[in-house]
Amino acid sequence: MAICFNYSSKISLWGDEAFSLQLAEKSWNQIFNNFSDIHLPTYFFLLKILISVFGESNEILLRLFHSIFFSVGFFIGYKTIFLLSRSPQKALLVLLFSIFLPSFAFYATNLRMYAVLFFFSMWYIFRVAVIIAKNESPTKQEWALYLIASSCLILTDYPGIAVFFVGSILIIFKFSQLKNSNFIFLALSPVAILLIYSIHVTHALSSILSWPTNSGPNILISKFSIFELAKWGYNAFRPVFDLFSPAQKNMLLALVFPGFFALALSLALFYTLSKVRRNYQGILVVFMAIFAFYWVISIPSGHSITRAFLPSLFLMPAFLLLASSWLPHPLAKVNKVLFALAIITNIPHASNPTFRLYNIIPYKAIASDSLLIAKKENLNNIFLSGNSLNNLSIKRYIENSNNLQLDISMIPPNFKSDLLNKGDFLFISHMGENNRFLDYKTFINDYGKKVLNIKNYVLLDNLPYNKLWKRQIKEIGFQEYAVSIYVVRGKID
């Protein structure tokens, strides 16, 4: 919680968070019928309640409330590892690894559904472990807790459904081995609760099926290089890389260390599964391995999204540590060394908000400066480049403290000229995202405007990342700074 408080006090809202707050402020019916974001509405209902209690501007309290979900998820994870290993020392070491993981500090304080999803995922996994660990039928209380945990997980968001099916399949497999099919229906029955959101599920499936098949970050064959290969490897195996926050480390450590860790995980997995026996301990080993590595199903897409597989981020280090008990001594020693090095190298970055670029950009300060500049320059209009969702956070901050009654608009990259008929304006230019960028030079070259650069934020060359990560960011940024403010004057000819 101390790490989360420190982290929360250093960051501003970013685009997805601003969108969450914007949606949560709408009516219950509008939230339920919103289809602009492919997520179930449950989290936004919860956020609406939190806003009514804490207020939408009290970001730190909102973030800390989210971190409570994550902290309880950690405790449940500790109980799961203790149940599987019967070793409080190993369970504590896994907990220590997770506490100092920079990616967890980011997700724990995010005003999105990730903390709630992590909590219910870890609770569900623990309930499945309790059922699998016994050589007898579960009690009524154990089934009741399983049904509650799985129902909450399924309703939280779509990645929870994947976790549910992994766990339910494991339960079904166990009872099929025991030649007891009475509980198969109970294991799968919670999925029926999705009927509440049947319209949302149908819309999400339709959207997913309509995605272009080449939309993933694949290697550009025409530009094949070590850089392109590294980009593909990072995106395809991102959950492993996010165990180290490689962007903040030097090139050698960023590329070699995750490689060694991935190799150690692979060797531990293959050796363990080849030696596993069909007994109580063997079932638990398979259980741990499946939940630690279920994210590999996304590798062919070229984009393994870490936030969809947060339980794996907790369980991969646990598997590496627990596997040391049944690996040959040299491999076991290497695993323990890698585990210790990962903790040591992560500690300096645990509460430093540089895990994601948009945590470095001071969106709240930009909004405040923009209002002061608009007042000083006697401007009535503020335009923000619509190429980045993160500009939504600037827009929100400006609107919440706009005492000048300014007209604030988002300009898409393919804007129409009639947007510029309002005269002089302030233009906030955000670096490019997803190959979309609105260059301020368009106002000069196409409309004869006079443009004056007033202020810049976060020089991309000075980012606290290694060369590879800075190169990737600069490649899509299209401008020298993350955000720049311009005064635009003159009439359209």
C-alpha positions as CSV (number, residue, x, y, z in Angstrom):
1,M,0.0,0.0,0.0
2,A,2.9,2.4,0.7
3,I,4.3,1.7,-2.7
4,C,0.9,2.3,-4.3
5,F,0.4,5.6,-2.4
6,N,3.8,6.8,-3.5
7,Y,3.0,5.8,-7.1
8,S,-0.4,7.3,-7.0
9,S,0.9,10.7,-5.8
10,K,3.2,11.0,-8.8
11,I,0.9,10.4,-11.8
12,S,-2.0,12.0,-13.7
13,L,-4.9,10.5,-15.4
14,W,-4.1,8.9,-18.7
15,G,-6.6,8.4,-21.6
16,D,-8.2,5.1,-20.6
17,E,-8.7,6.3,-17.0
18,A,-10.2,9.5,-18.2
19,F,-12.6,7.4,-20.4
20,S,-13.5,5.2,-17.4
21,L,-14.4,8.3,-15.3
22,Q,-16.3,9.9,-18.1
23,L,-18.4,6.7,-18.6
24,A,-18.9,6.1,-14.9
25,E,-20.4,9.6,-14.5
26,K,-23.2,8.7,-16.9
27,S,-26.5,7.1,-15.8
28,W,-26.8,3.4,-14.9
29,N,-28.7,2.8,-18.1
30,Q,-26.2,4.6,-20.3
31,I,-23.3,2.6,-18.7
32,F,-25.2,-0.6,-19.4
33,N,-25.9,0.3,-23.0
34,N,-22.4,1.6,-23.8
35,F,-20.6,-0.3,-26.6
36,S,-17.7,2.1,-27.3
37,D,-15.3,0.1,-25.2
38,I,-15.1,-3.7,-25.4
39,H,-15.5,-4.3,-21.7
40,L,-18.3,-5.5,-19.5
41,P,-20.1,-2.7,-17.6
42,T,-19.7,-4.2,-14.1
43,Y,-16.5,-2.3,-13.3
44,F,-18.0,1.0,-14.4
45,F,-21.0,0.4,-12.1
46,L,-18.5,0.0,-9.2
47,L,-16.5,3.1,-10.3
48,K,-19.8,5.1,-10.3
49,I,-20.4,4.1,-6.7
50,L,-16.8,5.0,-5.8
51,I,-17.1,8.4,-7.4
52,S,-20.2,9.1,-5.4
53,V,-18.3,8.3,-2.2
54,F,-14.9,9.8,-2.8
55,G,-15.6,12.3,-5.6
56,E,-14.3,12.1,-9.2
57,S,-11.4,14.5,-8.5
58,N,-9.9,12.7,-5.6
59,E,-7.7,10.5,-7.7
60,I,-5.3,9.3,-5.0
61,L,-8.1,7.9,-2.8
62,L,-9.7,6.2,-5.9
63,R,-6.3,4.7,-6.8
64,L,-5.7,3.5,-3.2
65,F,-9.2,1.9,-3.1
66,H,-8.2,-0.1,-6.3
67,S,-4.9,-1.1,-4.7
68,I,-6.8,-2.7,-1.8
69,F,-8.3,-5.2,-4.3
70,F,-4.8,-5.9,-5.6
71,S,-3.4,-6.3,-2.1
72,V,-6.0,-8.8,-1.1
73,G,-5.3,-10.6,-4.3
74,F,-1.7,-10.8,-3.2
75,F,-2.7,-12.3,0.1
76,I,-4.9,-14.9,-1.7
77,G,-2.0,-15.6,-4.0
78,Y,0.2,-16.2,-0.9
79,K,-2.4,-18.7,0.4
80,T,-2.5,-20.5,-2.9
81,I,1.3,-20.9,-3.1
82,F,1.3,-22.1,0.5
83,L,-1.4,-24.6,-0.3
84,L,0.6,-25.9,-3.3
85,S,4.0,-25.9,-1.7
86,R,3.3,-26.3,2.1
87,S,6.2,-23.8,2.5
88,P,5.5,-20.4,4.1
89,Q,9.1,-19.3,3.1
90,K,8.5,-19.9,-0.6
91,A,5.1,-18.3,-0.4
92,L,6.6,-15.2,1.2
93,L,9.4,-15.0,-1.4
94,V,6.8,-15.1,-4.2
95,L,4.8,-12.4,-2.4
96,L,8.0,-10.3,-2.1
97,F,8.7,-10.7,-5.8
98,S,5.2,-9.5,-6.6
99,I,5.3,-6.5,-4.3
100,F,8.4,-5.1,-6.0
101,L,7.1,-5.8,-9.5
102,P,6.8,-2.4,-11.3
103,S,4.0,-3.7,-13.6
104,F,1.9,-4.6,-10.5
105,A,2.3,-1.1,-9.0
106,F,1.0,0.2,-12.3
107,Y,-2.0,-2.1,-12.6
108,A,-2.9,-1.9,-8.9
109,T,-3.3,1.9,-9.0
110,N,-5.0,2.1,-12.4
111,L,-8.5,3.5,-12.6
112,R,-9.5,0.6,-14.8
113,M,-10.9,-2.9,-14.1
114,Y,-7.4,-4.6,-13.7
115,A,-7.2,-4.5,-9.9
116,V,-10.7,-5.9,-9.5
117,L,-10.0,-8.5,-12.2
118,F,-6.8,-9.6,-10.5
119,F,-8.6,-10.0,-7.1
120,F,-11.4,-12.2,-8.4
121,S,-8.9,-14.1,-10.6
122,M,-6.7,-15.0,-7.6
123,W,-9.7,-15.8,-5.4
124,Y,-11.1,-18.1,-8.1
125,I,-7.7,-19.8,-8.6
126,F,-7.5,-20.4,-4.9
127,R,-11.0,-21.9,-4.8
128,V,-10.0,-24.2,-7.7
129,A,-6.8,-25.2,-5.9
130,V,-8.8,-26.1,-2.7
131,I,-11.1,-28.4,-4.7
132,I,-8.2,-30.0,-6.7
133,A,-6.0,-30.5,-3.7
134,K,-8.5,-32.8,-2.0
135,N,-9.0,-36.5,-2.8
136,E,-12.6,-36.3,-1.8
137,S,-15.7,-34.4,-3.0
138,P,-15.9,-30.7,-2.1
139,T,-18.1,-29.7,0.8
140,K,-21.2,-27.6,0.2
141,Q,-19.3,-24.5,1.6
142,E,-16.5,-25.1,-0.8
143,W,-18.9,-25.3,-3.7
144,A,-20.7,-22.2,-2.6
145,L,-17.5,-20.2,-2.4
146,Y,-16.4,-21.6,-5.8
147,L,-19.7,-20.5,-7.3
148,I,-19.5,-17.0,-5.8
149,A,-15.9,-16.5,-6.8
150,S,-16.4,-17.7,-10.4
151,S,-19.6,-15.7,-10.9
152,C,-17.9,-12.5,-9.8
153,L,-14.9,-13.3,-12.0
154,I,-17.0,-13.9,-15.1
155,L,-19.0,-10.7,-14.6
156,T,-15.8,-8.5,-14.0
157,D,-14.5,-8.6,-17.6
158,Y,-13.8,-10.9,-20.5
159,P,-10.3,-12.1,-19.5
160,G,-12.0,-13.5,-16.3
161,I,-14.0,-15.8,-18.5
162,A,-10.7,-17.3,-19.9
163,V,-9.5,-17.8,-16.3
164,F,-12.8,-19.4,-15.4
165,F,-12.7,-21.9,-18.3
166,V,-9.1,-22.9,-17.4
167,G,-10.1,-23.6,-13.8
168,S,-13.4,-25.4,-14.7
169,I,-11.6,-27.7,-17.1
170,L,-9.1,-28.6,-14.4
171,I,-12.0,-29.5,-12.1
172,I,-13.7,-31.5,-14.7
173,F,-10.5,-33.4,-15.5
174,K,-10.0,-34.2,-11.8
175,F,-13.5,-35.6,-11.4
176,S,-13.3,-37.6,-14.6
177,Q,-10.2,-39.2,-13.3
178,L,-12.1,-40.1,-10.1
179,K,-14.9,-41.4,-12.3
180,N,-17.3,-38.9,-10.7
181,S,-19.3,-36.8,-13.1
182,N,-21.8,-35.4,-10.6
183,F,-19.9,-32.2,-10.2
184,I,-19.2,-31.4,-13.9
185,F,-22.4,-29.3,-14.2
186,L,-21.6,-27.4,-11.0
187,A,-18.1,-26.6,-12.3
188,L,-19.5,-25.0,-15.5
189,S,-22.8,-23.6,-14.3
190,P,-21.5,-20.1,-13.3
191,V,-21.1,-19.2,-17.0
192,A,-24.9,-19.0,-17.2
193,I,-24.6,-15.7,-15.3
194,L,-23.3,-14.1,-18.6
195,L,-26.9,-14.1,-19.8
196,I,-27.1,-10.8,-17.9
197,Y,-24.7,-9.4,-20.4
198,S,-25.8,-11.4,-23.5
199,I,-26.1,-8.3,-25.6
200,H,-22.6,-7.2,-24.6
201,V,-21.0,-10.6,-25.3
202,T,-22.7,-10.7,-28.7
203,H,-21.4,-7.2,-29.6
204,A,-17.9,-8.0,-28.4
205,L,-17.7,-11.3,-30.4
206,S,-18.9,-9.4,-33.5
207,S,-16.2,-6.7,-33.0
208,I,-13.5,-9.3,-32.5
209,L,-14.4,-11.3,-35.6
210,S,-14.4,-8.1,-37.6
211,W,-10.8,-7.2,-36.6
212,P,-8.4,-7.3,-39.5
213,T,-6.2,-10.4,-39.3
214,N,-3.0,-8.4,-40.0
215,S,-3.7,-5.9,-37.2
216,G,-1.1,-7.4,-34.8
217,P,2.4,-6.0,-34.4
218,N,4.0,-8.5,-36.8
219,I,7.6,-8.2,-38.1
220,L,7.8,-6.0,-41.1
221,I,9.5,-8.3,-43.6
222,S,10.3,-5.5,-46.0
223,K,12.2,-3.8,-43.1
224,F,13.5,-6.9,-41.3
225,S,16.1,-6.2,-38.8
226,I,17.2,-7.1,-35.2
227,F,15.1,-4.1,-34.1
228,E,11.9,-5.5,-35.8
229,L,12.6,-9.0,-34.4
230,A,13.0,-7.5,-30.9
231,K,9.7,-5.6,-31.2
232,W,7.9,-8.8,-32.2
233,G,9.5,-10.8,-29.4
234,Y,8.6,-8.2,-26.8
235,N,5.0,-8.0,-27.9
236,A,4.5,-11.7,-28.3
237,F,6.2,-12.6,-25.0
238,R,5.3,-9.5,-23.1
239,P,4.2,-11.2,-19.8
240,V,7.7,-12.5,-19.4
241,F,9.3,-9.1,-20.2
242,D,6.9,-7.4,-17.8
243,L,8.4,-9.4,-15.0
244,F,11.4,-7.1,-15.3
245,S,10.2,-3.7,-16.7
246,P,12.9,-3.9,-19.3
247,A,12.4,-0.4,-20.8
248,Q,14.0,1.1,-17.6
249,K,17.1,-1.2,-17.7
250,N,20.1,-1.1,-19.9
251,M,20.1,-2.9,-23.2
252,L,22.1,-5.9,-22.1
253,L,19.9,-6.5,-19.0
254,A,16.7,-5.7,-20.9
255,L,17.3,-8.3,-23.6
256,V,19.4,-11.0,-22.0
257,F,17.9,-11.3,-18.6
258,P,14.3,-11.9,-19.8
259,G,15.7,-14.4,-22.3
260,F,17.5,-16.4,-19.5
261,F,14.4,-16.2,-17.4
262,A,12.2,-17.5,-20.2
263,L,14.6,-20.3,-20.9
264,A,14.7,-21.2,-17.2
265,L,10.9,-21.2,-17.1
266,S,10.7,-23.4,-20.3
267,L,13.3,-25.9,-18.9
268,A,11.5,-26.0,-15.6
269,L,8.1,-26.6,-17.3
270,F,9.3,-29.3,-19.7
271,Y,11.4,-31.1,-17.1
272,T,8.6,-31.0,-14.5
273,L,5.8,-32.2,-16.8
274,S,8.0,-35.0,-18.1
275,K,8.5,-36.2,-14.5
276,V,5.1,-35.5,-13.1
277,R,3.1,-38.4,-11.8
278,R,-0.6,-39.0,-11.7
279,N,-0.9,-38.4,-8.0
280,Y,-1.9,-35.6,-5.6
281,Q,1.3,-33.7,-6.1
282,G,1.3,-34.2,-9.8
283,I,-2.2,-32.7,-10.1
284,L,-1.0,-29.6,-8.2
285,V,2.1,-29.2,-10.4
286,V,-0.1,-29.3,-13.6
287,F,-2.5,-26.8,-11.9
288,M,0.4,-24.4,-11.2
289,A,1.9,-24.8,-14.7
290,I,-1.4,-24.2,-16.6
291,F,-2.3,-21.0,-14.7
292,A,1.3,-19.7,-15.0
293,F,1.5,-20.3,-18.8
294,Y,-2.0,-20.0,-20.2
295,W,-1.0,-16.7,-21.7
296,V,1.0,-18.6,-24.4
297,I,-2.2,-19.1,-26.4
298,S,-1.9,-15.5,-27.5
299,I,1.7,-15.8,-28.9
300,P,0.5,-16.5,-32.5
301,S,-1.3,-13.2,-32.5
302,G,2.0,-11.4,-31.9
303,H,0.5,-9.5,-29.1
304,S,0.3,-11.0,-25.6
305,I,-1.5,-8.3,-23.6
306,T,-0.2,-8.5,-20.0
307,R,-3.3,-7.0,-18.4
308,A,-5.3,-10.0,-19.7
309,F,-3.0,-12.4,-18.0
310,L,-2.2,-10.8,-14.6
311,P,-2.5,-14.2,-12.7
312,S,0.4,-15.5,-14.8
313,L,2.5,-12.6,-13.8
314,F,2.1,-13.7,-10.2
315,L,2.4,-17.5,-10.8
316,M,5.3,-17.6,-13.3
317,P,7.9,-16.6,-10.6
318,A,6.1,-18.9,-8.2
319,F,6.5,-21.8,-10.6
320,L,10.1,-21.1,-11.2
321,L,10.8,-21.1,-7.4
322,L,8.7,-24.2,-6.7
323,A,10.1,-26.1,-9.6
324,S,13.5,-25.8,-7.9
325,S,12.3,-28.5,-5.5
326,W,12.2,-31.2,-8.2
327,L,14.8,-30.0,-10.7
328,P,18.4,-31.2,-10.9
329,H,20.6,-29.3,-8.5
330,P,22.5,-27.1,-11.1
331,L,19.2,-26.0,-12.7
332,A,17.6,-25.4,-9.3
333,K,20.5,-23.2,-8.3
334,V,20.2,-21.2,-11.5
335,N,16.5,-20.7,-11.0
336,K,17.0,-19.3,-7.5
337,V,19.7,-16.9,-8.7
338,L,17.5,-15.6,-11.4
339,F,14.6,-15.2,-9.0
340,A,16.8,-13.2,-6.6
341,L,18.3,-11.0,-9.4
342,A,14.8,-10.2,-10.6
343,I,13.8,-8.9,-7.2
344,I,17.0,-6.9,-6.8
345,T,16.8,-5.3,-10.2
346,N,13.1,-4.4,-9.8
347,I,13.3,-2.8,-6.4
348,P,14.6,0.6,-7.7
349,H,11.7,0.9,-10.1
350,A,8.9,-0.5,-7.9
351,S,7.4,2.9,-7.0
352,N,8.9,5.0,-9.8
353,P,6.1,5.7,-12.3
354,T,8.1,5.1,-15.5
355,F,6.6,1.6,-16.3
356,R,4.4,3.3,-19.0
357,L,5.2,6.5,-20.9
358,Y,1.9,8.1,-20.2
359,N,2.6,7.9,-16.5
360,I,5.6,10.2,-17.1
361,I,3.6,12.9,-19.0
362,P,2.2,15.5,-16.6
363,Y,-1.3,15.7,-18.1
364,K,-2.7,17.7,-15.2
365,A,0.1,20.3,-15.3
366,I,-0.4,20.6,-19.1
367,A,-4.1,21.4,-18.6
368,S,-3.3,24.0,-15.9
369,D,-0.6,25.6,-18.1
370,S,-3.0,25.6,-21.1
371,L,-5.6,27.6,-19.2
372,L,-2.9,30.1,-18.1
373,I,-1.6,30.5,-21.6
374,A,-5.1,30.9,-23.1
375,K,-5.9,33.6,-20.6
376,K,-2.5,35.4,-21.2
377,E,-2.9,35.2,-25.0
378,N,-6.6,36.2,-24.9
379,L,-7.7,33.0,-26.7
380,N,-11.2,31.6,-26.5
381,N,-10.6,28.2,-28.1
382,I,-8.5,25.2,-27.2
383,F,-8.0,22.5,-29.8
384,L,-6.4,19.1,-28.9
385,S,-5.0,16.7,-31.5
386,G,-7.5,13.8,-31.6
387,N,-4.8,11.2,-32.6
388,S,-4.3,10.2,-28.9
389,L,-6.9,9.0,-26.4
390,N,-4.5,10.5,-23.7
391,N,-5.6,14.0,-24.8
392,L,-9.0,13.0,-23.3
393,S,-7.3,13.4,-19.8
394,I,-6.0,16.9,-20.7
395,K,-9.5,17.8,-21.9
396,R,-11.1,16.5,-18.7
397,Y,-8.7,18.4,-16.5
398,I,-9.3,21.6,-18.5
399,E,-13.1,21.2,-18.4
400,N,-13.1,20.6,-14.6
401,S,-11.1,23.8,-13.9
402,N,-12.3,25.9,-16.8
403,N,-13.3,29.3,-15.3
404,L,-12.9,31.1,-18.6
405,Q,-15.7,29.3,-20.4
406,L,-13.4,28.3,-23.2
407,D,-14.5,26.2,-26.2
408,I,-12.5,23.0,-26.0
409,S,-12.5,20.5,-29.0
410,M,-10.6,17.5,-30.1
411,I,-9.4,17.7,-33.7
412,P,-9.0,14.4,-35.6
413,P,-6.0,14.0,-38.0
414,N,-8.5,14.3,-41.0
415,F,-10.3,17.3,-39.7
416,K,-12.3,19.7,-41.9
417,S,-11.2,23.3,-42.5
418,D,-14.4,24.7,-41.0
419,L,-13.1,23.8,-37.5
420,L,-10.6,26.6,-37.9
421,N,-13.1,29.3,-38.6
422,K,-13.3,30.2,-35.0
423,G,-10.2,32.4,-35.3
424,D,-7.1,32.2,-33.1
425,F,-6.7,29.2,-30.8
426,L,-4.4,27.2,-28.6
427,F,-3.4,23.9,-30.0
428,I,-2.2,21.0,-27.8
429,S,-0.3,18.5,-29.9
430,H,0.2,15.0,-28.5
431,M,2.8,12.6,-30.0
432,G,1.5,10.1,-32.4
433,E,-0.2,6.8,-31.4
434,N,-1.2,3.9,-33.7
435,N,0.2,5.6,-36.7
436,R,-2.2,8.6,-36.3
437,F,-0.8,12.1,-35.9
438,L,-1.9,15.6,-36.6
439,D,1.1,17.8,-37.5
440,Y,0.9,21.4,-36.5
441,K,2.5,22.3,-39.8
442,T,-0.8,21.5,-41.5
443,F,-2.1,24.8,-40.1
444,I,0.8,26.6,-41.8
445,N,1.0,24.8,-45.1
446,D,-2.7,24.3,-45.8
447,Y,-4.4,27.2,-44.1
448,G,-1.8,30.0,-43.9
449,K,-1.8,30.2,-40.1
450,K,0.9,31.6,-38.0
451,V,2.1,29.1,-35.4
452,L,4.2,29.8,-32.3
453,N,5.5,27.0,-30.0
454,I,4.9,28.1,-26.4
455,K,5.8,25.1,-24.2
456,N,6.9,21.5,-24.5
457,Y,6.7,18.5,-22.2
458,V,8.9,15.3,-22.0
459,L,11.7,15.3,-24.5
460,L,11.6,11.8,-26.1
461,D,15.4,11.7,-26.3
462,N,15.6,12.2,-22.6
463,L,13.1,9.4,-21.6
464,P,14.4,7.2,-18.8
465,Y,14.5,4.2,-21.1
466,N,17.2,2.3,-23.0
467,K,17.9,3.0,-26.7
468,L,15.7,0.2,-28.0
469,W,12.6,1.4,-26.2
470,K,13.3,5.1,-27.0
471,R,13.7,4.2,-30.7
472,Q,10.4,2.5,-30.8
473,I,8.6,5.4,-29.1
474,K,10.3,8.0,-31.4
475,E,9.4,5.9,-34.4
476,I,5.7,6.4,-33.8
477,G,5.9,9.8,-32.0
478,F,6.3,12.0,-35.1
479,Q,7.4,14.9,-32.9
480,E,10.3,15.8,-30.6
481,Y,8.3,16.0,-27.4
482,A,5.5,13.9,-26.0
483,V,3.2,17.0,-25.8
484,S,3.7,20.5,-27.2
485,I,1.5,23.6,-26.9
486,Y,1.1,26.1,-29.8
487,V,-0.6,29.4,-30.3
488,V,-2.2,29.5,-33.7
489,R,-3.2,32.9,-35.2
490,G,-4.3,34.3,-38.6
491,K,-7.3,33.7,-40.9
492,I,-7.8,31.1,-43.6
493,D,-7.2,32.6,-47.0
